[in-house]
Amino acid sequence: MVLQARNKHREAAPKPPQPPRASQSPLRGAPDVGAGEPGPERASQSPGRKGAAGRKGPRAEPAASPAGRSLAGRLATGLRGALGLRRAGRGRTWSTLLLAAFAAILHWCHITHLFENDRHFSHLSTLEREMAFRTEMGLYYSYFKTIVEAPSFFNGVWMIMNDKLTEYPLVINTLKRFNLYPEVVLASWYRIYTKIMDLIGIQTKICWTVTRGEGLSPIESCEGLGDPACFYVAVIFILNGLMMALFFIYGTYLSGSRLGGLVTVLCFFFNHGECTRVMWTPPLRESFSYPFLVLQMLLVTHILRATKLYRGSLIALCISNVFFMLPWQFAQFVLLTQIASLFAVYVVGYIDIYKLRKIIYIHMISLALCFVLMFGNSMLLTSYYASSLVIIWGVLAMKPHFLKMNVSELSLWVIQGCFWLFGTIILKYLTSRIFGIADDAHIGNLLTSKFFSYKDFDTLLYTCAAEFDFMEKETPLRYTRTLLLPAVLVVFIAIVKKIISDMWGVITKPQTHIRKHQFDHGELFGWLFCKVHPGAVVFAVLAAMSIQGSANLQTQWNIVGEFSNLPQEELIEWIKYSTKPDAVFAGAMPTMASVKLSALRPVVNHPHYEDAGLRARTKIVYSMYSRKAAEEVKRELIKLKVNYYILEESWCIRRSKPGCSMPEIWDVEDPANAGKTPLCNLLVKDSKPHFTTVFQNSVYKVLEVIKE
């Protein structure tokens, strides 16, 4: 491959009541349409308001035999139906898709521009780009780098499945532990792309000599998809561009009008800094999962609206669930809130038992597939999400018993809700104890510490970080200035008003057909302001939103920076050229990710905190910032086979808020030593006799552990 070398300087840069169906008992929640195939369901008979389609939305596809139609055909027909454009023909469908594609390109350009402005990424050297991926980002990217640089793709996958560098001296399967399927897929695409380009003789990158000034040595900077970091970031931004297309389609489908898609996209842009952080932290797990969540929500909405369930819709939901869960360890909590909401909607009767049962089965299958693909990751089976699925399945199976209870409708709702809540908690506790899993115990402790006075070392590491604190007081004000919060409150009040009206009707009117009529129209559809043309109101609201929204966008566009971290660059260069390849390092979690990524040295701790063993290791490593004796700390480090400790004085003195400096955190964990001088303060002055200083600059001090 020919590389072009040039000098390049950085710049500073309403429907009548219908007769009840047979075997239906709306006194006890939603109707049960048998346990096998779905019974026939009515399409909406009354025209209603503009855009009204009843609870289940537009009529389903013509009732051709599913077996006689191809999956692709059903999905194509379903897409036109999902867009609410079946009667309008293919022309409007394509125009909607073109608008969605335009939204995707717009978002891709936006986040790409912000990322480049913030870091001047195109002008960075390979080492600088790697250092720009701090904390977890660097850890995840390191496995992409491993596969890309391996002799073969399969050799690289084997290396990350038998990793000896991340938690030395343990050998771990990082593909099981760290949700690394995005890195595996992207690395395979990169290797295929570069091989094809080499075969046909197309240059994939251009390298430049960049002068940095201030007495710093020039660096080589490469641009183009042939550069691994550029390829990695580009694919993430393309995926998140496509997410905006899904948002447009989802808004169009929900509203029955492309105005709904426009509102959705513009509200996202006007509140962009609150909606995503992909432009600042591309490698984080939610950057890969977020687009599939939007797709998953669209499919769930389509299934709830459809008058007939097709296998293709259920398969698509299963696939989107898997694609959402595989990259992100916290996806299970999002899905937990979703199925909890669906269960609540079922309990009060807005969806029937058949649909909910199908959705629960799909979630179970998705969870089982992820469990297998994650090589038996036990956190999935012992999660609140898995326990909730089992409990909801049990409640659905016990419906005949609930029907026999001689209690009021309201009491029955409360009984089922309590059964789900306490059943989920108890089952989660039992499965964790049976399988001996404590990897997610810190999450329960974290929630407890939010509302009670509980504190321990791990929860304080989280709660002292701004991103895990309670929502800032300024956040609701920012939503209010763009009119997002007022608009949501209007819709929320309308929904609550309808729910209260329907619930009161169920409690006070025992007539079956009245309740059935109410619950067959569970969706709040149409235009809330009957006497005003919707287009006029929508554009007036968007115009008002744009005042602050455009200011928010301008603020983002004005962010101009250039990444530079000379102290860490000096540290990495020293490690690469002054230590043995098998030298083992310990230190702050963010720094360890960079050491593993760029210096390729074994480390004993890292930023991925969702593992009980890793949390115990980090606690030992962070004892350097406690008030313990140096000899005791050294003894524990030797047990971990640590050769060098990277000490950062800033970690000893910085304090995000009262009680949040490292010595103060240790005072909660180790009250016996409270009041003593922190060990890190002593070692900054003199590292002897238990450690030897071998490297030091303005930020980092490398201590060699003296073995006895």
Salt bridges, closest charged atoms under 4 A:
GLU41 OE1 - LYS56 NZ 3.39
ASP118 OD2 - ARG119 NH1 3.29
GLU128 OE1 - ARG10 NH2 2.84
GLU128 OE2 - ARG212 NH1 3.35
GLU130 OE2 - LYS145 NZ 2.98
GLU167 OE2 - ARG177 NH2 2.39
GLU167 OE2 - HIS606 NE2 2.76
GLU183 OE2 - ARG285 NH2 2.69
GLU223 OE2 - LYS8 NZ 2.74
ASP227 OD2 - ARG129 NH1 2.93
GLU274 OE2 - ARG478 NE 2.52
GLU286 OE2 - ARG277 NE 2.66
GLU409 OE1 - ARG28 NH1 3.53
ASP440 OD2 - LYS428 NZ 2.61
ASP458 OD2 - ARG615 NE 3.98
ASP469 OD2 - LYS657 NZ 3.16
GLU472 OE1 - ARG478 NH2 3.49
GLU474 OE1 - ARG481 NH2 3.71
ASP502 OD2 - LYS498 NZ 3.22
ASP520 OD2 - ARG42 NH2 2.72
ASP520 OD1 - ARG55 NH2 3.68
ASP520 OD2 - LYS516 NZ 2.58
GLU523 OE2 - ARG305 NH2 2.35
GLU562 OE2 - ARG10 NH1 2.97
GLU562 OE1 - HIS120 ND1 3.85
GLU569 OE1 - ARG212 NH1 3.17
GLU610 OE2 - HIS442 NE2 3.77
GLU610 OE1 - HIS608 ND1 3.77
ASP611 OD2 - ARG177 NH2 3.68
GLU632 OE2 - LYS628 NZ 3.75
GLU636 OE2 - LYS639 NZ 3.39
GLU664 OE2 - ARG655 NH2 2.96
ASP667 OD1 - ARG627 NE 2.73
GLU669 OE2 - LYS619 NZ 2.32
ASP670 OD2 - LYS628 NZ 3.59
GLU708 OE2 - LYS634 NZ 3.04
